Amino acid sequence: LTVEEVAGTAPLLPPRQIDTLTDRLMAQEHRPDMTALLPFLPTEMVDELLRQQANQEGSLVRYAPFASEDAIDEIALSRSEAGKSFMELAPFMSEDAIDRLAREREARGESIVQLAPFMDEDTIDEIALARNASDKAFIELAPFISEDALNKIVFDRLRSGKNINQLLPFVDQSTILQLYEAGTKELS
């Protein structure tokens, strides 16, 4: 029995039969690569395969679309704590786990820009506002900051006499108009 044989018929088989055939494959002395069967396996089985693969070298991303968010979070957090890369799993992680990792990295002064596309907007805003308040660099987060938080930063910087030029590509048209009006009032 091969993975290819099971995968070829899997769309036509009832789930119980797929489970039975998969169990037979996994019981083989030299377990075959189960990638072709992942879409047909129960989530719990994919989670187990993911956990087993996590202990070995190699990519885990092929398991991620079929695994549970809990299993992915568990492995990503474990990899992060061990100083290993987890970024390939980021698109499949929960926002809570991503935000936790971002806050930990931020506290250590490490870059969080790779995590930003997957973070909760409120967390990004909180970090960007805190960085602005303490005069730390935050421009790399600008594409991910909410409009409200970005406007607050722009006007805070303007009132403090700080340069806002780097932020202008990220503000909306109404904010540009407000800045223009504020500038013309100041000149008159």
N, C-alpha and C positions, 0 to 999 in steps of 0.2 A: 504494500500500500504506500503510495507517495502523496505528498502534499499536492502536487499538480493534479493527480487523479481526483482527490477530494475537492479541490478548489474548482475544478472543471464541472463537477456535478452539484456543488454546494447551492447554487441558486435554485435548484430544483428539489433539494432535499428538505425534509422537515428539520427543525432545530435539534430535536433529540438525536436524529441520525447523525447530524454533523457533530454533535457532542461526542457520540460514541466513536465515530471515526477519528476525531481529533484526539480523544483519549488514547486510542490505539497508536496514533502517530507519536504522541508524547511519551508513550511507554517504551518506544524503541530505544535500543542501546545508544545509538547516535542520533539524538533528536534532530530532525530536519528543521530548516528555516521555515517558520510558520507564517511569514509575511503574507503570502497569497491568500491565506485563510482569515486574516484579521477581520475583514468586514463581516464575516459570517459567525464569528465566535462571540460568546457572551462576554459582556464587559468584564466580569469577574475573572474570566480566563485571560483576557488581554492584559488586565492589571497584573496578574501573576507572571505572565510572560515578560511584561515590562519590568517588573521588580527583579526577575532573574537576569534580564539583559542589563539592567542598571549596574549590576555587580561586575560586569565585564566591560571591556573596552568596546567602543563603537557607538554609532548613532542610535538614539532612541526615538527619533522623530517619526519613524514609520509606524510606531505603535500609538503615538499620541492621539491621532484622530479617533481612535477606537477605544481608548482607555478612559477611565473615569477621571474627573478633575481632581478628586481626592488623591488618587494614586500619583498623578502627575505632580501635584503640589508636594506630596511627601518626598518624592524622588528629587525634585528640583531644590527643595529646601535642604535636603540631606547633602546634595552635591554642593550647594552654596556653602554650607557649614564646613565641608571638607575642602573648600577652596577649588572645587572643580567647576567646569563650565556647565551651565544649565540653560543658557540662552536659547538653544534650539527648542526647548520646551515652553518658553515664554508665551507664544501665541495660544497655548492650550491650558495655561495656568489660570487659576481664579484671580480676580482683581485683588482680593484680600492677601493672597500669597505674594503677588507681585508688589503690592504696596508695602508689605512687611519687609521684603528684600530691599526695596528702594529706601525705606526709612533706615534700615540697618546700614546700607551703603552710604547714605547721606551722613549718618552719624559718624562714620569712619572717614568721611571726606573723600569717598570714592565717587566716580562718575555714575550717574543714574540715567544718562541720556539713552542708553540702549533699552532701558525698561520703560521709558516714557510713553511709547506708543501703546503700551498695554496697561498703563496705570489708570487709576480712577482720577478724573479731572480735579476733584476736590483735593486729593493728595498732592497733585502737581502744583495746584494753586497755593496750597499751604507751604510747600517747600520753596516755591519761587518768591512768595511774599516774604518769607523768613530770610531768604538769601538777600533780597533787595534791602530789607530792613537792616541787615548786618553788613551791607556793602560787599557781599560775596557775588561772584559771577553767576549769572543765571540765564544768559542769552541763549545757551544751547537748549533750554527748555521752552523758549518763546513760542515755537510752533505748537506746543501742546497746552499752553496756558489758556484758561477760559478768557473770553472777551472782557468780562467784568474785572477779573484779577489783573489782566494786562492793562486795562484802562486805569485801574487804581495805581499800578506801578508807574505808568507813564506820567500821570498827573502828580504823584508823589515826587518823582524824580525832577519833574519840571519845577515844582514849588521849591525843591531843595537846590535848584541851580545845576542839576546834574544833566549830563548829555543823554538825550533820548533817541539819537539818530539810528542806533542799531535796532531799536524796537519798532521804528516806523513801518518797515515792511510787514509787520505782523498785526498792526492795528487796523480796524475797519474804517470805512470811509466817513462815518459819522464822527469818529474820534478825530480823524484828520481835520474835519471841518471845525470841530470844537477847538482844536489846537490853533488853527488858522485864525479863528475869531478871537481867541485869547491873545494871540500875537498882535493882531491889528489893534485891539483895545489898548495893549501895552504901548504901542507906537504912537497912539493918538494923544 
